[in-house]
Amino acid sequence: MPIFKSSRKIQTFGSSLAITLPSMFVKVNEIEKGSVINLFYGLEGVMVVSRMEDPEEVLRCLNDIIRKLGEKSGDKRLEGNSDNV
């Protein structure tokens, strides 16, 4: 599974702030108006958007993304560390 990076501008939506979802993510995950997605976030500035319901599957995919980011950055601590990140 390849990983993608995308930048988004924060927009105003009424009295709220909003971001758009990348069109490829929307198409691949069959997201449409009224779809429900899951957000996981901490207060340190990282947020994960997921269409998956199973926390184990989300964790498996996050570990895969972390491993691939390690490969791209050359960070040996993250490469091959898919089981306990």
N, C-alpha and C positions, 0 to 999 in steps of 0.2 A: 504494500500500500504506500503510495507516495504521500508526502506531506506538502502542504501548501501554506504560504504566508500571504496575508492580505492586510492592507491598511484601510481603516474606515474613519470617516469624520463623524464626530458627534453632531447630531442634528436636534433641533427642537421639534417636538410633536405635542402641540397644545402647551400645557405647562410642564411637560416631562421632557427628558432627554432620551434620544433613541439612536441606535445604529442599525444599519441594514446588514443582511446576511449575504455572503458571496453567492452569486447565481449558480455556480457549479455545486456548492453545498446544498442549495435549495433543490436543484434538479435531481441530483444523485439520491438525496434523502426524501424525495417526493413531498416536500413541504409546501403547503398551500395556506391560503387565508384560513384561520381557525385552527391550524395545526398546533399541537402543544409540544414544546421542546423543554429539555431540562437544562438548567444552569447550575454549574458548580463554581464557586468562587471563594477566594480568601481575601483578606484585607490588604494583602501585599501586592495587589495589582494584576493578578492572574484570574481569568475567567474562562471556563470551558463550556461550550454549547454542545449539547448532545441530543440526538433523537432516540438514543437507546434507553431502555427502562432498567436493564439488568446492570447493577453496580459492578459486578465481576467483569462483564464485557466492556464497560466503560474503562475500568482499570487496565484491562488487557490492551485496549487501544491506546490509552494514555502512555503506558509503558513502551509501546511500539513507537509512538511519536517521540518520546524522550530519547529512546535509543537512536532514532534516525537524526534527531537534532544533535546528539553527541557525535555521530559520524560526520555530519556536515561541519561541525565546529572543530572537530579534532579532539574533543574532550574525551579522553580514554576512560574517565570515571563513569560516563554515561553509556558508552558503547557496550553492547552485550549485557547491559544491566536491566534486562526486561522483567526479572522476577521480583526484585525487591526495591524498586524505586518508589 
